[in-house]
């Protein structure tokens, strides 16, 4: 396993947000984290990359406890794409180049520039390279943050609702890009997402959270009408369309 999470618990003051979370992620696997608002999806991701410090539990990357990692090692190991990115007065190229900072000391080498150009092309925003990031739309800025995470070249990438600002064309294109990159590079990724059908179409495994705890974990077989009813409190039908499950609300 590339990632092992054992008994993670985190509380804001006295209120537990996630409790006793344990699961593993294989190399080359894209895992969707699902659940209602407030279920603990973002908090869990932030505990994995040490933005938040869990009250209990451990996060192991290829057997190494992240609590023992120095910041530079963490940056080379885990990438982070937040739900909302802050616009800065820098060119898109320079924003993505910041993703390479953990890999050079004084100035970027040719390899770093090549990684930036590759990331821009992969995400499809090479035409924005010389634009100022503070002039971009929310969707464009989100694509820039994803390109920066790819340029960072970490072993694991954490995505917090990366498609929330995108139109349906870019939403589908981005998810396919993420899936392809993860599979071909043998990295791993966890992605918090609200759209069940988007998750079913592109993800390899699923983690269903309910009130801060794991309700179900596994492959497509866990996305059933019964589990969705319990987690989301809605009635749905799960049908298959061209080989892929489709969730249809019926109330």
matplotlib code that plots the C-alpha trace (Angstrom):
import matplotlib.pyplot as plt

x = [0.0, 1.2, -1.0, -2.2, -4.5, -4.9, -7.5, -7.5, -9.6, -9.9, -12.0, -12.7, -12.6, -14.9, -16.8, -15.5, -15.4, -13.9, -13.6, -11.5, -10.9, -8.9, -8.3, -5.6, -4.9, -3.0, -0.5, -2.2, -5.6, -8.1, -10.3, -13.4, -14.4, -18.2, -20.7, -23.0, -21.9, -20.2, -19.4, -15.7, -14.4, -12.2, -11.1, -9.9, -7.9, -6.3, -5.3, -3.6, -1.3, -0.7, -2.6, -4.5, -3.0, -5.1, -5.8, -5.2, -4.0, -1.3, -0.8, 1.8, 3.1, 5.0, 5.5, 6.8, 4.9, 4.1, 4.7, 8.4, 8.6, 10.2, 8.2, 10.3, 9.8, 6.1, 5.9, 7.7, 5.3, 1.8, 0.2, -2.8, -5.5, -7.9, -11.5, -10.9, -7.7, -6.5, -5.8, -2.3, -0.6, 1.7, 1.6, 0.1, 3.5, 5.0, 2.2, 2.7, 6.5, 5.9, 4.9, 8.5, 9.9, 10.4, 12.7, 15.2, 17.2, 18.1, 16.7, 14.7, 16.6, 15.6, 13.8, 11.7, 10.6, 9.9, 7.6, 5.7, 5.2, 4.0, 1.6, 0.1, -0.4, -1.8, -4.5, -5.0, -4.1, -0.9, -2.5, -2.9, 0.8, 1.5, -1.8, -1.9, -3.6, -5.7, -7.4, -8.7, -12.2, -12.7, -12.7, -9.5, -7.8, -8.8, -7.1, -4.0, -3.9, -4.3, -1.4, 0.8, 0.0, 1.0, 4.2, 5.0, 5.2, 4.2, 3.4, -0.1, -2.4, -5.3, -8.2, -10.9, -13.9, -11.7, -14.6, -16.9, -16.1, -16.0, -18.5, -19.6, -17.0, -14.1, -15.5, -15.4, -12.1, -10.4, -11.6, -10.4, -7.1, -6.7, -7.6, -5.2, -2.3, -2.8, -3.0, -0.1, 2.3, 1.4, 0.7, -2.4, -5.1, -8.0, -10.7, -13.6, -16.5, -20.3, -21.3, -21.9, -22.1, -18.9, -17.2, -18.7, -17.5, -13.9, -12.9, -11.5, -12.6, -14.9, -15.0, -18.5, -18.5, -21.4, -21.2, -17.4, -17.2, -16.7, -20.1, -18.7, -15.5, -14.7, -15.4, -18.5, -20.3, -20.8, -22.6, -26.1, -29.5, -29.4, -26.1, -27.0, -30.3, -28.5, -25.7, -27.6, -31.1, -32.6, -34.3, -32.4, -32.3, -28.9, -29.0, -26.3, -25.8, -23.1, -21.3, -21.2, -23.5, -25.8, -27.5, -31.0, -32.8, -36.5, -37.6]
y = [0.0, 3.5, 5.1, 3.6, 5.6, 4.1, 5.4, 9.1, 11.3, 15.1, 17.5, 21.2, 22.2, 19.5, 18.6, 15.5, 15.9, 12.6, 9.6, 6.4, 6.6, 3.8, 2.8, 2.1, 3.3, 1.3, 2.7, 3.9, 4.2, 7.1, 7.1, 9.2, 10.5, 10.9, 12.1, 15.0, 18.5, 18.4, 14.7, 15.4, 15.1, 18.2, 17.7, 14.2, 15.5, 18.2, 15.6, 13.5, 16.4, 17.8, 21.1, 19.8, 17.6, 14.5, 14.0, 10.3, 7.9, 7.7, 8.5, 6.3, 6.9, 3.8, 2.9, 6.3, 8.2, 11.7, 13.0, 12.3, 14.1, 17.5, 20.1, 19.7, 15.9, 16.4, 18.7, 16.2, 13.4, 14.9, 17.4, 19.5, 21.1, 23.1, 23.8, 27.5, 28.9, 32.4, 34.6, 36.1, 38.7, 36.3, 34.7, 31.3, 29.9, 31.2, 29.9, 26.4, 26.7, 27.2, 23.6, 22.7, 24.7, 21.5, 20.2, 23.0, 25.2, 28.5, 28.5, 26.1, 23.8, 22.8, 19.8, 22.0, 24.1, 21.0, 19.7, 23.0, 22.9, 19.3, 20.1, 23.1, 21.0, 18.0, 20.2, 22.1, 25.6, 26.2, 29.1, 30.8, 30.6, 34.3, 35.5, 36.9, 34.5, 37.3, 37.9, 34.3, 33.0, 30.7, 27.6, 28.6, 29.3, 25.9, 24.3, 26.3, 24.8, 21.3, 22.0, 23.2, 20.0, 17.9, 19.8, 19.2, 15.5, 14.1, 10.4, 11.3, 14.1, 15.3, 17.1, 18.9, 19.2, 20.1, 20.4, 22.7, 25.7, 24.0, 23.7, 20.2, 20.0, 20.9, 18.8, 15.6, 16.5, 17.2, 14.0, 12.0, 13.8, 13.1, 9.4, 9.0, 10.7, 8.7, 5.4, 6.0, 7.6, 5.0, 7.8, 7.7, 10.3, 11.0, 13.3, 14.8, 15.1, 15.7, 14.4, 10.6, 10.0, 11.7, 9.7, 6.4, 7.2, 7.9, 6.5, 3.2, 3.0, 4.8, 6.0, 6.9, 9.1, 9.7, 12.0, 11.7, 8.0, 5.5, 4.1, 2.0, 1.5, -0.5, -0.6, 0.1, -2.6, -0.4, 2.3, 0.9, 2.3, 1.3, 2.9, 6.1, 6.2, 5.8, 8.3, 11.0, 10.4, 10.3, 7.7, 6.8, 4.2, 2.9, 1.7, 0.8, 2.8, 1.7, -0.3, 2.5, 2.8, 5.9, 7.3, 8.8, 10.5, 9.6, 12.1]
z = [0.0, -0.7, 2.0, 5.3, 7.6, 11.1, 13.6, 12.6, 15.0, 14.9, 16.9, 16.7, 20.3, 21.9, 18.8, 17.0, 13.2, 12.2, 14.4, 14.1, 10.3, 9.0, 5.3, 2.8, -0.7, -3.4, -5.9, -9.0, -7.3, -7.4, -4.3, -4.1, -0.6, -0.5, 2.0, 2.9, 3.8, 7.2, 7.0, 7.5, 3.9, 3.9, 7.5, 6.6, 3.7, 5.8, 8.4, 5.7, 4.6, 8.1, 7.6, 10.7, 13.4, 14.3, 17.9, 17.5, 14.7, 12.1, 8.4, 6.8, 3.3, 2.0, 5.7, 6.8, 9.4, 8.2, 11.7, 11.2, 7.8, 7.5, 5.5, 2.4, 2.4, 2.9, -0.1, -2.2, -1.0, -0.8, -3.1, -2.2, -4.3, -2.1, -2.9, -3.3, -4.6, -3.8, -6.9, -6.9, -9.1, -10.8, -14.2, -14.5, -15.5, -12.3, -10.1, -11.6, -11.2, -7.5, -7.5, -8.3, -5.4, -3.2, -5.9, -6.2, -3.8, -5.6, -9.1, -11.3, -13.7, -17.2, -15.8, -13.6, -16.6, -18.5, -15.7, -15.7, -19.4, -19.3, -16.4, -18.3, -21.4, -19.4, -17.9, -21.2, -20.0, -21.8, -23.6, -20.2, -19.3, -19.5, -18.2, -14.6, -12.3, -10.7, -14.1, -14.4, -13.8, -10.8, -13.1, -14.8, -11.5, -10.3, -13.3, -12.5, -9.0, -10.4, -12.8, -10.0, -8.0, -11.1, -11.6, -7.9, -8.8, -5.4, -4.6, -3.5, -4.5, -2.4, -4.2, -2.4, -4.7, -7.8, -10.2, -8.1, -10.3, -13.7, -16.5, -17.5, -20.4, -18.2, -15.4, -17.5, -19.1, -15.8, -14.2, -17.1, -17.0, -13.2, -13.7, -16.6, -14.8, -11.6, -13.5, -15.8, -13.2, -10.5, -8.1, -5.9, -5.3, -3.0, -4.2, -2.2, -4.5, -4.3, -7.6, -7.2, -10.9, -11.6, -8.8, -10.2, -13.7, -12.9, -9.5, -8.6, -4.9, -2.6, 1.0, 2.3, 5.3, 7.6, 10.7, 10.7, 10.5, 7.7, 6.7, 3.8, 1.9, -1.2, -5.0, -7.0, -5.2, -2.1, -4.0, -3.7, -3.2, 0.5, 1.3, -0.5, 1.4, 4.7, 4.0, 2.1, 3.4, -0.1, -2.3, -5.5, -8.2, -9.3, -12.9, -15.4, -18.5, -21.0, -18.4, -15.8, -12.7, -12.7, -9.6, -10.2, -7.4, -7.1, -4.5]

ax = plt.figure().add_subplot(projection="3d")
ax.plot(x, y, z, "-o")
ax.set_aspect("equal")
plt.show()
